[in-house]
């Protein structure tokens, strides 16, 4: 059975284009046009991915994203935000509230579907994985790979799919510097050369969630990030 995509957008033309292309790509598609209906639909029948417009007639897309991430029943649902706003601050806000990706209108339907497929592969555990043991322990941080569970000092930490993938990628390469470009390719499935603050935003959120284990992720300015066995105090940049 093909994946179920929920489109949340109040622009009929955009919805028509999205629905047509997604159905052509083999997805099951459900459409709603306001935030309240979207929240009810997600809880009634959890989708495999949500395409979420930022500007809606009632709740904003960022508010919906925050609410979905706060609810244990929906916190790991992949979310791609759609907007006509092209400002960098809008993209950063969308990612900071937990979106897996951010697409600015107008967009290429083909590119959007490629991004959706990459996100769904990650969510379903179908991305190629670096060789590693089933259990990774780094200081207080423990990663249960088969069950996608994280704990710090014995306390479980809830991560989104993309946050787990990012942490796992870094943990599989302890001591080695990973550039933002490489992380974008491996974790997000982007083509080389894409310029975005996606990596920095997600590392910041990941550090916040890891608490006492946050400083195992080291920032190397001008290079990227590195996972260290010995914590190294670093900023969130």
C-alpha positions in Angstrom: 0.0 0.0 0.0 1.4 3.4 -1.0 2.1 6.1 1.5 -0.6 8.5 2.5 0.2 12.2 2.1 -1.9 14.9 3.8 -1.9 18.3 2.0 -2.8 21.3 4.1 -3.2 24.3 1.9 -6.0 26.8 1.2 -4.9 27.7 -2.4 -7.0 25.6 -4.8 -4.6 25.9 -7.7 -1.7 24.7 -5.5 -3.7 21.9 -4.1 -4.8 20.8 -7.5 -1.2 20.7 -8.8 0.1 18.9 -5.7 -2.7 16.3 -5.7 -2.3 15.5 -9.4 1.4 15.0 -9.2 1.4 13.1 -6.0 -1.3 10.7 -7.3 0.7 10.3 -10.5 3.6 9.3 -8.4 1.5 6.6 -6.7 0.7 8.3 -3.4 -2.6 8.2 -1.6 -3.6 11.9 -1.1 -5.9 13.6 1.3 -6.4 17.4 1.2 -7.7 19.9 3.9 -7.7 23.7 3.8 -7.4 24.9 7.4 -5.4 24.1 10.5 -8.2 22.8 12.7 -9.3 20.3 10.1 -5.7 19.3 9.6 -5.2 18.6 13.3 -8.3 16.5 13.4 -7.4 14.6 10.3 -3.8 13.8 11.6 -5.2 12.4 14.8 -8.0 10.5 13.1 -5.8 8.8 10.5 -2.1 9.4 10.9 -0.5 10.2 7.5 2.9 9.1 6.4 3.8 12.7 5.6 2.2 16.2 5.9 2.7 18.9 3.3 1.9 22.0 5.3 1.4 25.5 4.1 2.6 28.3 6.4 -0.2 30.7 5.7 -3.6 29.3 6.6 -6.9 31.0 7.4 -6.9 30.0 11.1 -3.8 28.4 12.6 -0.4 29.1 11.1 1.6 26.3 9.7 4.3 26.9 12.2 1.8 26.6 15.1 0.4 23.4 13.6 3.9 22.0 13.3 4.6 22.9 17.0 1.4 21.2 18.2 2.2 18.0 16.2 5.7 17.9 17.6 4.4 18.3 21.2 2.0 15.4 20.9 3.6 12.0 21.4 1.1 10.4 19.0 2.2 12.7 16.1 5.7 14.0 17.1 7.5 11.8 14.5 5.2 12.4 11.5 7.4 13.8 8.7 6.5 17.4 7.9 7.4 19.4 4.8 6.4 23.1 5.0 5.3 25.0 1.9 5.2 28.8 1.7 5.4 31.7 -0.7 7.6 33.5 1.7 11.3 33.3 0.7 13.0 35.1 3.6 15.7 33.2 5.3 14.1 33.9 8.7 10.9 32.1 7.6 12.8 29.0 6.6 14.7 29.0 9.8 11.6 29.3 11.9 9.9 26.4 10.0 12.9 24.2 10.7 13.2 25.3 14.3 9.7 24.2 15.1 10.4 20.7 13.8 9.8 20.6 10.1 11.8 18.0 8.2 12.1 20.2 5.1 11.0 23.6 3.8 10.0 24.3 0.2 9.4 27.8 -1.2 6.6 28.4 -3.8 6.8 28.3 -6.7 8.5 24.9 -6.7 9.2 22.0 -9.1 6.7 19.2 -8.5 9.4 16.7 -9.6 11.9 18.1 -7.0 9.2 18.1 -4.3 8.4 14.4 -5.0 12.1 13.6 -4.8 12.4 15.3 -1.5 9.3 13.5 -0.2 10.6 10.1 -1.3 13.9 10.8 0.5 12.2 11.8 3.7 9.9 8.7 3.6 12.9 6.4 3.0 14.5 7.9 6.2 11.3 7.6 8.2 10.9 3.9 7.2 14.5 3.0 7.8 15.3 2.4 4.1 18.3 4.7 3.8 21.7 3.1 3.5 23.3 2.9 7.0 26.9 3.2 7.9 28.3 0.0 9.4 27.8 0.2 13.2 26.8 -1.9 16.2 23.2 -2.2 17.2 24.0 -0.3 20.4 26.2 2.9 20.4 27.3 4.3 23.7 29.1 7.6 24.0 29.4 8.8 27.5 25.9 9.3 28.9 24.5 8.9 25.4 23.1 5.6 24.4 21.7 4.8 20.9 19.5 1.7 20.4 19.8 1.5 16.6 17.3 -1.2 15.8 14.5 0.4 17.9 15.5 4.0 17.1 15.7 4.9 20.8 17.9 7.4 22.4 18.7 7.8 26.1 20.9 10.1 28.1 21.9 9.0 31.6 19.2 6.3 31.4 16.4 8.8 30.5 14.8 8.4 27.1 15.0 11.3 24.8 12.4 11.7 22.0 13.7 12.7 18.7 12.2 13.2 15.3 13.2 10.9 12.4 15.6 13.5 11.0 17.1 14.2 14.4 17.7 10.5 15.0 19.3 10.2 11.5 21.6 13.1 12.1 22.7 11.9 15.5 23.2 8.4 14.2 25.2 9.6 11.2 27.6 11.6 13.5 27.8 8.7 16.1 28.9 6.3 13.4 31.8 8.5 12.6 33.1 9.4 16.0 36.2 11.7 15.9 35.8 12.5 12.2 34.7 15.9 11.0 31.6 15.9 8.8 31.0 18.9 6.6 27.6 20.4 6.3 27.5 19.4 2.6 28.2 15.8 3.4 25.5 15.8 6.1 23.0 17.3 3.7 23.7 14.6 1.2 23.6 11.6 3.6 20.9 12.8 6.1 18.6 14.9 3.9 19.4 13.4 0.5 20.1 16.8 -1.0 22.3 17.2 -4.1 25.8 18.6 -3.6 26.1 22.4 -3.6 22.7 23.1 -1.8 23.2 26.1 0.5 21.0 26.0 3.6 21.0 26.5 7.4 19.1 23.2 7.8 22.1 21.4 9.3 22.9 24.1 11.8 19.2 24.5 12.9 18.8 20.8 13.5 22.1 20.4 15.4 20.9 23.2 17.7 17.6 21.4 18.3 19.4 18.1 18.8 21.8 19.6 21.4 18.9 21.1 23.3 17.2 17.7 23.5 20.4 15.8 24.5 20.9 17.9 27.6 23.9 16.6 29.5 25.2 14.8 26.4 24.9 17.9 24.2 28.7 18.7 24.1 29.6 15.4 22.5 28.6 17.2 19.3 31.4 19.6 18.5 31.3 22.6 16.1 34.3 23.3 13.9 33.8 26.7 12.5 34.2 26.8 8.7 34.2 23.0 8.5 31.2 21.3 10.1 30.5 19.0 13.0 32.2 16.1 14.8 31.0 13.6 17.4 33.6 13.2 20.3 33.7 10.6 23.0 35.0 13.3 25.4 32.6 16.2 25.5 33.9 19.5 24.1 32.1 22.6 25.1 31.0 24.4 21.9 28.4 26.9 20.7 25.2 26.1 18.8 26.5 27.5 15.5 
